[in-house]
């Protein structure tokens, strides 16, 4: 059976193994252990060693590790330490700007037999955004692409959240065109603003995102509610798939809606998402 695409990703700092252990039990679909922004420079070596020790055995849910910047001196050590570990399901590559960076990591981290963690590119600059499709198609080991919105917002100098809508749509289209899963939204930095988080998730869902990264467990239920189909959406999807089962071509439903193959496929995705729990 195919593993469902995670809806909730929970970040935890790599230099806090106690926090990582709690994150694994917090109810997220996947955990991201961060060796980059969440770790102070003088704690980088400890974070790497602690993460390697923790993930030296298989984990009960997918765990990705965000390594340090690929153009800096720490990424090579990070990749060497964590890529082979049985508890690592994926590697998050920060601040990717070109396909060549993905290829270099894949050549280091992916053995000839293909038994390696999936790669996930984070686009965090205007240059990376311009190269989004090239990055998304850089290597078979790349399984996802998404935005790092804090850095991107600073790079673009946008004044409010709506200024990122074009960038968000760009990465959604790049992922789809490359045959990747829909990207998850970037984190909502205010952990107390749950109403704002819900509104932002609703906007992200409209733009084509699927799920979201979180920085605190209290954000997880809000993200899940926002991205799981509503009862009305499930009812509509069931009506479409039932009608399609008796008619191989385009058809009109009793309420006047026109249904073709693309609509049926969308309805099936809704039902698969609803049945994931």
RODOMAR-743805 format. One record per residue: residue number from 1; residue in one letter; x, y, z of N, C-alpha, C in turn. Coordinates in steps of 0.2 Angstrom, whole numbers, plus 2048, in hexadecimal, padded with zeros to 3 digits. Example, Ala and Ser with C-alpha at 12.3 -4.5 7.8 and 13.67 -1.06 7.14 Angstrom:
<sites>
SITE    i  aa   nX   nY   nZ  caX  caY  caZ   cX   cY   cZ
SITE    1   a  842  7E4  827  83E  7EA  827  842  7F0  827
SITE    2   s  840  7F5  823  844  7FB  824  840  800  827
</sites>
This chain:
<sites>
SITE    i  aa   nX   nY   nZ  caX  caY  caZ   cX   cY   cZ
SITE    1   x  804  7FA  800  800  800  800  804  806  800
SITE    2   x  803  80B  7FC  806  811  7FC  806  815  802
SITE    3   x  80B  818  804  80B  81C  80A  808  823  809
SITE    4   x  803  825  80D  800  82C  80B  805  831  80C
SITE    5   x  804  836  808  808  83C  808  807  840  80F
SITE    6   x  80C  841  813  80B  845  819  807  84B  818
SITE    7   x  803  84D  81D  7FF  853  81D  803  858  822
SITE    8   x  806  855  828  809  859  82D  810  857  82E
SITE    9   x  814  85C  82D  81C  85B  82E  81E  85F  834
SITE   10   x  821  85C  839  823  860  83F  82A  861  840
SITE   11   x  82D  867  840  834  868  841  836  868  848
SITE   12   x  83C  865  849  83F  865  850  846  866  84F
SITE   13   x  849  86A  854  851  86C  853  855  866  854
SITE   14   x  85A  865  850  85E  85F  851  863  85F  857
SITE   15   x  864  864  85A  868  865  860  864  864  866
SITE   16   x  85D  862  865  859  860  86B  856  859  86A
SITE   17   x  85A  854  86B  857  84D  86A  851  84C  86E
SITE   18   x  850  84F  874  84A  84E  878  844  851  875
SITE   19   x  845  857  871  83F  85A  86D  83E  855  867
SITE   20   x  843  853  864  842  84E  85E  83E  848  860
SITE   21   x  840  845  866  83C  83F  869  835  841  86A
SITE   22   x  833  847  86D  82C  849  86E  829  84A  867
SITE   23   x  82C  84D  863  829  84E  85C  827  848  859
SITE   24   x  82B  843  85A  829  83C  857  822  839  85A
SITE   25   x  820  83C  85F  81A  83A  863  815  83F  863
SITE   26   x  816  844  85F  811  84A  85F  80B  849  85B
SITE   27   x  80B  844  857  805  843  852  806  846  84B
SITE   28   x  80C  848  849  80D  84A  842  80E  844  83E
SITE   29   x  80D  845  837  80E  840  833  815  83F  831
SITE   30   x  819  844  832  821  843  831  824  849  835
SITE   31   x  82A  847  837  82E  84C  83B  834  84E  836
SITE   32   x  836  855  837  83C  857  834  841  859  839
SITE   33   x  847  856  83A  84C  858  83E  850  85D  83B
SITE   34   x  851  863  83E  854  869  83B  85B  869  83D
SITE   35   x  860  869  839  867  86A  83A  869  871  838
SITE   36   x  865  875  835  866  87B  832  864  881  836
SITE   37   x  85F  885  835  85D  88B  838  85B  88A  83F
SITE   38   x  859  885  842  857  884  849  85D  883  84D
SITE   39   x  863  882  84B  869  880  84F  86E  886  84E
SITE   40   x  870  888  854  875  88D  854  87C  88A  852
SITE   41   x  880  88F  84F  887  88C  84C  88B  888  850
SITE   42   x  88B  88A  857  88F  886  85B  88C  87F  85E
SITE   43   x  886  87E  85B  883  878  85D  882  873  857
SITE   44   x  885  875  851  884  871  84B  887  86A  84C
SITE   45   x  88D  869  84E  890  863  84E  88C  85E  853
SITE   46   x  88A  861  859  886  85D  85E  87F  85B  85B
SITE   47   x  87C  860  857  876  85E  854  876  858  84F
SITE   48   x  87C  858  84B  87D  853  846  87E  84C  84A
SITE   49   x  882  84C  84F  884  846  852  87D  844  856
SITE   50   x  87A  848  859  874  846  85D  86E  843  858
SITE   51   x  86E  846  852  869  844  84D  86B  83D  84A
SITE   52   x  871  83C  849  874  836  847  873  830  84C
SITE   53   x  874  832  852  872  82D  857  86B  82B  857
SITE   54   x  867  830  857  85F  82F  858  85D  82B  852
SITE   55   x  85F  82C  84C  85C  829  846  860  823  844
SITE   56   x  864  821  848  868  81B  846  864  814  846
SITE   57   x  85E  815  848  859  80F  847  853  812  844
SITE   58   x  84F  80D  841  848  80F  83E  844  813  843
SITE   59   x  840  818  840  83B  81C  844  834  81A  842
SITE   60   x  82F  81B  847  828  819  846  824  81E  841
SITE   61   x  827  823  83E  825  827  839  82A  82A  835
SITE   62   x  829  82D  82F  82E  830  82B  832  835  82E
SITE   63   x  838  835  82E  83C  83B  831  841  83D  82B
SITE   64   x  840  844  82A  845  847  825  84A  84B  829
SITE   65   x  850  84C  826  855  851  82A  856  856  825
SITE   66   x  855  85D  828  857  862  824  85F  864  825
SITE   67   x  863  863  820  86A  864  821  86C  86B  820
SITE   68   x  872  86D  821  874  874  821  875  876  819
SITE   69   x  876  87D  818  876  87F  812  87B  87C  80D
SITE   70   x  879  87A  807  87D  876  803  883  879  800
SITE   71   x  883  880  801  889  883  7FE  88E  885  804
SITE   72   x  88C  882  80A  891  884  810  895  87E  812
SITE   73   x  899  87E  817  89E  879  819  89A  873  81D
SITE   74   x  894  874  81F  891  86F  824  88D  86A  820
SITE   75   x  88B  86B  81A  886  866  817  889  860  816
SITE   76   x  890  860  813  893  859  812  893  855  818
SITE   77   x  895  858  81E  895  854  824  88E  851  826
SITE   78   x  889  856  825  882  853  826  880  84E  822
SITE   79   x  881  84E  81C  87F  849  817  883  842  819
SITE   80   x  889  843  81A  88D  83D  81C  88B  839  822
SITE   81   x  888  83D  827  886  83B  82D  87F  838  82D
SITE   82   x  87B  83B  82A  874  839  82A  871  835  824
SITE   83   x  873  836  81E  870  833  818  870  82C  819
SITE   84   x  875  828  81B  874  821  81C  870  81E  821
SITE   85   x  86D  822  826  86A  81F  82C  863  81C  82A
SITE   86   x  862  817  82E  85B  813  82C  855  817  82F
SITE   87   x  856  81C  833  851  820  836  84F  826  832
SITE   88   x  853  827  82C  852  82D  828  84F  82C  822
SITE   89   x  849  82E  821  845  82D  81B  846  832  816
SITE   90   x  848  838  818  849  83D  812  84E  843  815
SITE   91   x  851  846  810  856  84C  811  853  852  80E
SITE   92   x  852  857  812  850  85E  810  856  862  80F
SITE   93   x  856  864  808  85B  868  806  85A  870  806
SITE   94   x  85D  874  80A  85A  87B  80B  85E  87F  805
SITE   95   x  85A  884  804  85C  88A  7FF  85F  887  7F9
SITE   96   x  85C  883  7F6  85E  880  7EF  85C  885  7EA
SITE   97   x  861  887  7E6  860  88C  7E0  861  889  7D9
SITE   98   x  864  883  7D9  865  880  7D2  864  878  7D2
SITE   99   x  863  875  7CD  863  86E  7CC  869  86B  7CE
SITE  100   x  86F  86E  7CC  875  86B  7CD  877  86A  7D5
SITE  101   x  874  86E  7D9  875  86C  7E0  871  866  7E2
SITE  102   x  86B  865  7E0  868  85F  7E1  86C  859  7DE
SITE  103   x  86E  859  7D8  872  854  7D5  878  852  7DA
SITE  104   x  87C  857  7DC  882  856  7E0  880  852  7E6
SITE  105   x  87A  854  7EA  878  851  7F0  876  84A  7EE
SITE  106   x  873  849  7E9  871  842  7E7  877  83D  7E5
SITE  107   x  87C  840  7E2  882  83C  7E1  885  83A  7E7
SITE  108   x  885  83E  7EC  888  83D  7F3  884  838  7F7
SITE  109   x  87D  839  7F7  879  836  7FC  876  830  7F9
SITE  110   x  875  82F  7F2  871  829  7F0  876  824  7ED
SITE  111   x  876  81E  7F0  87A  819  7EE  878  816  7E7
SITE  112   x  87C  812  7E4  87A  80F  7DD  874  80B  7DE
SITE  113   x  872  807  7E4  86C  803  7E4  866  807  7E5
SITE  114   x  867  80E  7E6  861  812  7E7  85E  812  7EE
SITE  115   x  861  80E  7F3  85F  80E  7FA  861  814  7FE
SITE  116   x  85E  81A  7FD  85F  820  800  859  824  802
SITE  117   x  85A  828  807  854  82D  808  852  831  803
SITE  118   x  84C  833  802  849  837  7FD  84C  83E  7FE
SITE  119   x  84D  842  7F9  84F  849  7F9  849  84E  7F9
SITE  120   x  84A  853  7FC  844  858  7FC  848  85F  7FC
SITE  121   x  846  863  7F6  849  869  7F5  845  86F  7F8
SITE  122   x  848  873  7FC  845  879  7FE  847  87F  7FA
SITE  123   x  843  883  7F7  844  889  7F3  843  88F  7F7
SITE  124   x  848  893  7F8  848  898  7FD  84A  89F  7FA
SITE  125   x  84B  89F  7F4  84D  8A6  7F1  84A  8A7  7EA
SITE  126   x  84B  8AD  7E7  848  8AE  7E1  84C  8AA  7DB
SITE  127   x  852  8A9  7DC  856  8A4  7D7  853  89D  7D7
SITE  128   x  852  89B  7DD  850  894  7DE  849  893  7DB
SITE  129   x  845  899  7DC  83E  899  7D9  83E  899  7D2
SITE  130   x  842  89C  7CF  843  89D  7C7  845  896  7C5
SITE  131   x  848  892  7C8  84B  88B  7C6  846  886  7C9
SITE  132   x  840  887  7CB  83C  882  7CF  83B  87C  7CB
SITE  133   x  839  87C  7C5  838  876  7C1  83F  872  7C0
SITE  134   x  844  875  7BE  84A  872  7BD  84D  86F  7C4
SITE  135   x  84B  872  7CA  84D  86E  7D0  849  868  7D1
SITE  136   x  842  869  7D0  83D  864  7D1  83F  85E  7CD
SITE  137   x  842  85E  7C7  844  859  7C2  84B  857  7C2
SITE  138   x  84F  859  7C7  856  859  7C7  858  851  7C8
SITE  139   x  855  84D  7CC  857  846  7CD  852  842  7CF
SITE  140   x  851  83C  7CE  84C  837  7D0  84B  837  7D7
SITE  141   x  851  838  7DB  851  838  7E2  84D  83D  7E5
SITE  142   x  84C  843  7E2  848  848  7E4  841  847  7E4
SITE  143   x  83E  847  7EA  837  845  7EB  832  84B  7ED
SITE  144   x  835  851  7EE  831  856  7F0  834  85D  7EF
SITE  145   x  830  862  7EE  833  869  7EE  82E  86D  7F2
SITE  146   x  830  872  7F5  82C  877  7F9  830  87D  7FA
SITE  147   x  82C  882  7FD  82F  889  7FF  831  889  806
SITE  148   x  837  88D  807  839  88F  80D  837  897  80D
SITE  149   x  831  898  810  82E  89F  80F  832  8A5  813
SITE  150   x  835  8A3  819  838  8A9  81C  83E  8AC  818
SITE  151   x  842  8A7  816  848  8AA  812  845  8AD  80B
SITE  152   x  840  8AA  808  83D  8AC  802  83A  8B3  803
SITE  153   x  837  8B4  808  833  8BA  809  839  8C0  80A
SITE  154   x  83E  8BE  80D  843  8C3  80E  847  8C5  807
SITE  155   x  848  8C0  804  84B  8C0  7FD  847  8C5  7F8
SITE  156   x  841  8C4  7F8  83D  8C7  7F4  83A  8CE  7F6
SITE  157   x  83B  8CF  7FD  839  8D5  800  831  8D6  7FF
SITE  158   x  82D  8D1  800  826  8D2  7FF  824  8D5  806
SITE  159   x  81E  8D9  806  81C  8DC  80B  817  8D9  810
SITE  160   x  813  8D4  80D  80E  8D0  810  80E  8C9  80D
SITE  161   x  80A  8C5  811  80A  8BE  80F  807  8BD  808
SITE  162   x  803  8C1  805  800  8C0  7FF  805  8C1  7F9
SITE  163   x  80B  8C4  7FB  810  8C5  7F6  814  8BF  7F4
SITE  164   x  812  8B9  7F8  815  8B3  7F6  811  8AF  7F2
SITE  165   x  80B  8B1  7F1  806  8AC  7ED  809  8AA  7E6
SITE  166   x  80C  8AE  7E3  80F  8AC  7DC  814  8A7  7DD
SITE  167   x  818  8A8  7E2  81E  8A3  7E3  81B  89D  7E5
SITE  168   x  816  89D  7E9  812  897  7EC  810  893  7E6
SITE  169   x  80C  896  7E1  809  893  7DC  80F  890  7D7
SITE  170   x  814  894  7D7  81A  892  7D2  81C  88B  7D5
SITE  171   x  81D  88A  7DB  820  884  7DE  81B  87E  7DD
SITE  172   x  815  880  7DE  80F  87B  7DD  80F  878  7D6
SITE  173   x  810  87D  7D1  810  87B  7CA  816  877  7C9
SITE  174   x  81C  879  7CB  822  875  7CA  822  86E  7CC
SITE  175   x  81F  86D  7D3  81E  866  7D5  81A  862  7D1
SITE  176   x  814  865  7CF  80F  861  7CB  812  85F  7C4
SITE  177   x  816  864  7C1  819  863  7BB  81E  85D  7BB
SITE  178   x  821  85D  7C1  827  858  7C1  824  851  7C4
SITE  179   x  81E  851  7C5  81B  84A  7C7  81C  849  7CF
SITE  180   x  81E  84E  7D3  81F  84E  7DA  818  84F  7DE
SITE  181   x  818  84D  7E4  812  84E  7E8  811  856  7E9
SITE  182   x  80B  858  7EA  80A  85F  7EB  80E  861  7F1
SITE  183   x  811  867  7F1  816  869  7F7  812  86B  7FD
SITE  184   x  815  86A  803  812  86C  809  814  874  80A
SITE  185   x  80F  877  80D  811  87E  80F  816  87F  814
SITE  186   x  819  885  813  81F  887  818  81B  888  81F
SITE  187   x  820  889  824  81D  889  82B  81A  890  82C
SITE  188   x  815  890  831  812  896  833  815  898  83A
SITE  189   x  819  89E  83A  81E  89F  83F  81B  8A0  846
SITE  190   x  815  8A3  846  812  8A5  84D  80E  89F  84F
SITE  191   x  810  89B  854  80D  895  857  807  896  85B
SITE  192   x  806  89D  85D  800  89E  861  7FA  8A0  85C
SITE  193   x  7FC  8A2  856  7F7  8A5  851  7F3  89F  84D
SITE  194   x  7EF  89B  851  7EC  895  84D  7E7  897  848
SITE  195   x  7E3  89D  84A  7DE  89F  845  7E2  8A1  83E
SITE  196   x  7E7  8A5  83F  7EB  8A7  839  7EE  8A1  836
SITE  197   x  7F0  89C  839  7F3  896  836  7ED  892  832
SITE  198   x  7E7  892  835  7E2  88F  831  7E0  893  82B
SITE  199   x  7E0  899  82B  7DE  89D  825  7E4  89D  820
SITE  200   x  7EA  89C  822  7F0  89B  81E  7EF  895  81A
SITE  201   x  7EE  88F  81E  7ED  889  81B  7E7  888  816
SITE  202   x  7E2  88C  818  7DC  88C  813  7DF  88F  80C
SITE  203   x  7E3  895  80D  7E5  898  807  7EA  893  803
SITE  204   x  7EE  890  807  7F3  88B  804  7F0  885  800
SITE  205   x  7EA  883  803  7E7  87D  800  7E4  880  7F9
SITE  206   x  7E1  886  7F9  7DE  889  7F3  7E4  889  7EE
SITE  207   x  7EA  88B  7F0  7EF  88B  7EB  7F2  885  7E9
SITE  208   x  7F0  87F  7EC  7F2  879  7EA  7F7  875  7EE
SITE  209   x  7F9  878  7F4  7FD  874  7F9  7FA  86F  7FC
SITE  210   x  7FE  86A  7FF  7FB  864  802  7FF  864  809
SITE  211   x  7FC  866  80F  7FF  865  815  803  86B  816
SITE  212   x  807  86A  81C  80B  870  81F  810  86E  824
SITE  213   x  815  871  824  81A  870  829  818  875  82F
SITE  214   x  81A  872  835  818  875  83C  81E  876  840
SITE  215   x  81E  87B  844  824  87C  849  822  87A  850
SITE  216   x  81B  879  851  819  877  858  813  872  857
SITE  217   x  813  86D  85C  80D  868  85B  806  86B  85B
SITE  218   x  805  871  85F  7FF  874  85F  7FC  876  858
SITE  219   x  801  876  853  7FF  878  84C  7FC  872  848
SITE  220   x  7FE  86C  84A  7FC  866  846  7F5  865  845
SITE  221   x  7F0  865  84A  7E9  864  849  7E6  869  844
SITE  222   x  7E9  870  845  7E6  875  840  7E8  873  839
SITE  223   x  7EE  871  838  7F0  870  831  7EC  86A  82E
SITE  224   x  7EC  865  832  7E8  85F  830  7E1  860  82E
SITE  225   x  7DD  864  833  7D6  866  831  7D6  86A  82B
SITE  226   x  7DB  86E  82A  7DA  872  824  7DB  86E  81D
SITE  227   x  7DF  869  81E  7E1  865  817  7DD  85F  816
SITE  228   x  7DA  85C  81B  7D5  857  81A  7CF  859  817
SITE  229   x  7CC  855  812  7C6  857  80F  7C0  858  814
SITE  230   x  7BC  85C  813  7B6  85D  817  7B0  858  815
SITE  231   x  7AB  857  819  7A6  852  818  7A3  854  811
SITE  232   x  7A2  85A  80F  79F  85C  809  7A3  85A  803
SITE  233   x  7AA  85B  804  7AE  85A  7FF  7AE  852  7FD
SITE  234   x  7AE  84E  803  7AE  847  802  7A8  845  7FF
SITE  235   x  7A2  848  801  79C  846  7FE  79C  847  7F6
SITE  236   x  79E  84D  7F4  79F  84F  7ED  7A3  84A  7E9
SITE  237   x  7A9  848  7EC  7AE  844  7E9  7AB  83D  7E8
SITE  238   x  7A7  83A  7ED  7A4  834  7ED  79E  834  7E7
SITE  239   x  79B  839  7E7  796  83A  7E1  799  839  7DA
SITE  240   x  79F  83D  7DA  7A2  83D  7D3  7A5  836  7D2
SITE  241   x  7A8  833  7D6  7AB  82C  7D5  7A6  827  7D4
SITE  242   x  7A0  827  7D7  79B  823  7D6  798  824  7CF
SITE  243   x  797  82A  7CD  794  82B  7C6  799  829  7C1
SITE  244   x  7A0  82A  7C2  7A5  828  7BD  7A5  820  7BD
SITE  245   x  7A4  81D  7C2  7A4  815  7C2  79F  812  7BD
SITE  246   x  79A  816  7BB  795  813  7B6  795  817  7B0
SITE  247   x  79A  81B  7AF  79A  81F  7A8  7A2  820  7A7
SITE  248   x  7A4  81D  7A1  7AB  81E  7A0  7AD  825  79D
SITE  249   x  7A9  829  79B  7AB  82F  798  7A9  835  79C
SITE  250   x  7A8  83B  799  7A6  841  79D  79E  840  79E
SITE  251   x  79C  843  7A4  795  843  7A5  793  849  7AA
SITE  252   x  78D  84A  7AA  78A  84F  7AF  787  84C  7B5
SITE  253   x  788  84F  7BB  785  84C  7C1  77E  84F  7C1
SITE  254   x  77A  84D  7C5  773  84F  7C6  773  857  7C8
SITE  255   x  778  859  7CC  778  860  7CE  77A  865  7C8
SITE  256   x  77C  862  7C2  77E  866  7BD  785  867  7BC
SITE  257   x  789  864  7C0  791  864  7BF  793  860  7BA
SITE  258   x  798  862  7B6  79B  85E  7B1  7A1  85A  7B3
SITE  259   x  7A1  854  7B2  7A7  850  7B4  7AA  84D  7AF
SITE  260   x  7B1  84E  7AF  7B5  84A  7AA  7BB  846  7AE
SITE  261   x  7C0  844  7AA  7C5  83F  7AD  7C9  843  7B2
SITE  262   x  7CA  849  7B1  7CE  84D  7B6  7CB  84E  7BC
SITE  263   x  7C4  850  7BC  7C0  851  7C2  7C0  84A  7C6
SITE  264   x  7BF  845  7C2  7BE  83E  7C6  7C5  83D  7C9
SITE  265   x  7CB  83E  7C6  7D1  83D  7C9  7D2  841  7D0
SITE  266   x  7CF  847  7CF  7CF  84C  7D5  7CB  849  7DB
SITE  267   x  7C5  847  7D9  7C1  844  7DE  7C4  83E  7E1
SITE  268   x  7C8  83A  7DE  7CB  834  7E0  7D1  836  7E5
SITE  269   x  7D4  83B  7E4  7D9  83E  7E8  7D6  840  7EF
SITE  270   x  7D0  844  7EE  7CD  846  7F4  7CB  840  7F9
SITE  271   x  7C8  83B  7F6  7C6  835  7FA  7CD  831  7FD
SITE  272   x  7D2  831  7F9  7D8  82E  7FC  7DB  832  802
SITE  273   x  7DA  838  801  7DC  83D  807  7D8  83C  80D
SITE  274   x  7D1  83B  80C  7CD  83A  811  7CE  833  815
SITE  275   x  7D0  82E  811  7D1  828  814  7D8  826  817
SITE  276   x  7DC  82B  817  7E3  82A  819  7E4  829  820
SITE  277   x  7DF  82B  824  7E0  829  82B  7DD  822  82D
</sites>
